[in-house]
Amino acid sequence: MSDKFDSMDDFTKAFEAAVKSAEEANYTEALDDCVGILQGFERDMFLRQAGPDNVGWAPLSMWTILRKGHATKLVDTTRLFNSLTAPGTEDTIWMTGDTWLTFGTSVEYSHYHQYGTKDSSGQVRMPARPHVGVDLTTAGKIGQRLGDAVAQHLGEKLNG
C-alpha cells in the first residue's frame, strides 16, 4: 500500500481487503498470551478460594481437613492447581491454532470439584467448587488482547 489513498474508494477497497485478510490471519501468539491471562485468573481463584463469580468455595468437611492436614480447598498434591496455572505440566491442556485456543486440565477429578457429586439418593456428597471459568474482567482482558492483534494486522495491511 502507499502512504496515502487517492480517494475514499481506494481506502474502502484497501480496508475491505485488510479485513478479509484479518479473518484468515494467524493469531497464535495473541492466543498464547490469552492462555497466560487465563492461567493468571485460575491462580487468583485458587488464592482467593473462590469461583469465577467470586463466590467462596464451600468449606471442607472436618474429615477432609484431618485427612489432608490443612484446610486449603482444592489443593492436596498441587496437581490440579499446577495444571491450570503453570505451563507445560503433563496435565495442562493448552492448544492454540491460527484462530482458536483450547485450555483446561486433564486431571481426572477436576470435573467432580467443578460440579460436585451426589450419592445414589441425590444427596450432595461433595459440594461444587467451580474452579474453571472467567469473569467479565478476564473476558475483557482477553478481548482486548485479541482486538489489539486484529488492529495490528489491519494496520500492517493498510500501511504496507
C-alpha positions as CSV (number, residue, x, y, z in Angstrom):
1,M,0.0,0.0,0.0
2,S,1.0,3.6,-0.5
3,D,1.4,6.1,2.3
4,K,-1.8,7.8,1.1
5,F,-5.0,6.9,-0.7
6,D,-6.1,8.9,-3.7
7,S,-9.8,8.5,-3.0
8,M,-12.2,7.2,-0.4
9,D,-13.0,4.4,-2.8
10,D,-9.3,3.4,-2.8
11,F,-9.3,3.4,1.0
12,T,-12.5,1.4,1.2
13,K,-11.1,-1.3,-1.1
14,A,-7.9,-1.5,0.8
15,F,-9.7,-1.7,4.1
16,E,-12.1,-4.4,2.8
17,A,-9.0,-6.4,1.6
18,A,-7.3,-5.9,5.0
19,V,-10.5,-7.1,6.8
20,K,-10.7,-10.2,4.6
21,S,-7.0,-10.9,5.3
22,A,-7.6,-10.4,9.1
23,E,-10.3,-13.1,9.0
24,E,-7.6,-15.6,7.9
25,A,-4.6,-14.3,9.8
26,N,-2.6,-16.2,12.3
27,Y,-3.3,-15.1,15.9
28,T,-1.4,-17.9,17.6
29,E,0.8,-15.5,19.6
30,A,-2.1,-13.5,20.9
31,L,-4.0,-16.6,21.7
32,D,-1.0,-18.0,23.7
33,D,-1.0,-14.6,25.6
34,C,-4.7,-15.3,26.3
35,V,-3.8,-18.6,27.8
36,G,-1.4,-16.7,30.1
37,I,-4.3,-14.4,31.1
38,L,-6.5,-17.5,31.8
39,Q,-3.7,-19.1,33.9
40,G,-3.4,-15.9,35.9
41,F,-7.1,-15.8,36.6
42,E,-7.0,-19.5,37.6
43,R,-4.1,-18.7,40.0
44,D,-6.2,-15.9,41.5
45,M,-9.2,-18.1,42.0
46,F,-7.1,-20.7,43.9
47,L,-5.6,-18.0,46.0
48,R,-9.0,-16.4,46.8
49,Q,-10.5,-19.9,47.3
50,A,-13.5,-18.7,45.2
51,G,-15.0,-19.4,41.8
52,P,-15.2,-17.2,38.7
53,D,-18.2,-15.5,40.1
54,N,-16.2,-14.6,43.2
55,V,-18.4,-16.8,45.5
56,G,-16.2,-18.6,48.0
57,W,-15.8,-22.3,47.7
58,A,-17.8,-24.4,50.1
59,P,-16.0,-25.3,53.3
60,L,-14.2,-28.6,53.6
61,S,-15.6,-31.2,55.9
62,M,-13.7,-31.8,59.1
63,W,-12.9,-35.3,57.9
64,T,-11.2,-33.9,54.8
65,I,-9.2,-31.3,56.8
66,L,-8.0,-34.0,59.1
67,R,-7.1,-36.4,56.2
68,K,-5.2,-33.6,54.3
69,G,-3.7,-31.9,57.3
70,H,-4.8,-28.5,56.1
71,A,-7.9,-26.6,55.1
72,T,-6.8,-25.3,51.7
73,K,-9.6,-26.2,49.3
74,L,-8.8,-28.0,46.0
75,V,-5.1,-28.4,46.9
76,D,-3.8,-31.8,48.1
77,T,-0.9,-32.6,45.8
78,T,-1.0,-29.3,43.8
79,R,-1.5,-31.4,40.6
80,L,-4.8,-29.6,39.8
81,F,-3.5,-26.2,40.7
82,N,-0.4,-26.6,38.6
83,S,-2.3,-28.0,35.6
84,L,-4.3,-24.8,35.4
85,T,-1.6,-22.2,36.4
86,A,1.7,-23.4,35.1
87,P,2.7,-24.0,31.5
88,G,3.9,-27.4,30.4
89,T,2.6,-29.8,33.1
90,E,1.6,-33.2,31.8
91,D,-2.0,-32.4,32.9
92,T,-2.2,-28.9,31.3
93,I,-4.4,-28.7,28.2
94,W,-3.0,-25.8,26.1
95,M,-3.5,-25.8,22.4
96,T,-3.7,-22.9,20.0
97,G,-4.2,-22.6,16.3
98,D,-4.4,-19.7,14.0
99,T,-7.8,-18.6,15.3
100,W,-8.7,-20.8,18.2
101,L,-7.5,-22.0,21.6
102,T,-8.3,-24.8,24.0
103,F,-7.3,-24.5,27.6
104,G,-8.0,-26.7,30.6
105,T,-6.9,-29.6,32.6
106,S,-6.8,-33.4,32.1
107,V,-6.8,-34.1,35.8
108,E,-9.5,-36.7,36.1
109,Y,-11.0,-35.4,39.4
110,S,-11.4,-31.8,38.2
111,H,-14.9,-32.5,37.0
112,Y,-16.0,-33.7,40.4
113,H,-14.8,-30.5,42.0
114,Q,-16.3,-28.3,39.3
115,Y,-19.8,-29.7,39.5
116,G,-19.8,-31.6,42.9
117,T,-21.1,-35.1,43.5
118,K,-24.3,-36.7,44.8
119,D,-24.9,-40.1,46.3
120,S,-27.5,-42.6,44.9
121,S,-30.3,-40.9,46.8
122,G,-29.5,-37.4,45.3
123,Q,-27.9,-36.0,48.5
124,V,-24.8,-33.8,48.0
125,R,-21.8,-35.8,48.8
126,M,-19.2,-33.2,47.8
127,P,-20.3,-29.6,47.0
128,A,-19.3,-28.0,43.8
129,R,-16.3,-25.7,43.9
130,P,-16.2,-24.1,40.4
131,H,-12.6,-23.6,39.5
132,V,-12.7,-23.3,35.7
133,G,-14.2,-20.2,34.1
134,V,-13.7,-16.5,33.6
135,D,-15.2,-13.3,35.0
136,L,-16.1,-10.2,32.9
137,T,-12.8,-8.5,33.7
138,T,-10.8,-11.5,32.5
139,A,-13.0,-11.8,29.4
140,G,-12.3,-8.1,28.7
141,K,-8.6,-8.6,29.0
142,I,-8.8,-11.5,26.5
143,G,-11.0,-9.4,24.2
144,Q,-8.5,-6.5,24.4
145,R,-5.5,-8.7,23.6
146,L,-7.3,-10.3,20.6
147,G,-8.6,-6.9,19.5
148,D,-5.1,-5.5,19.6
149,A,-3.9,-8.4,17.5
150,V,-6.6,-7.8,14.9
151,A,-6.0,-4.0,14.9
152,Q,-2.2,-4.6,14.4
153,H,-2.9,-6.9,11.5
154,L,-5.2,-4.3,9.9
155,G,-2.7,-1.5,10.4
156,E,0.1,-3.6,8.8
157,K,-2.0,-4.4,5.8
158,L,-3.1,-0.8,5.4
159,N,0.4,0.7,5.9
160,G,2.1,-1.8,3.7
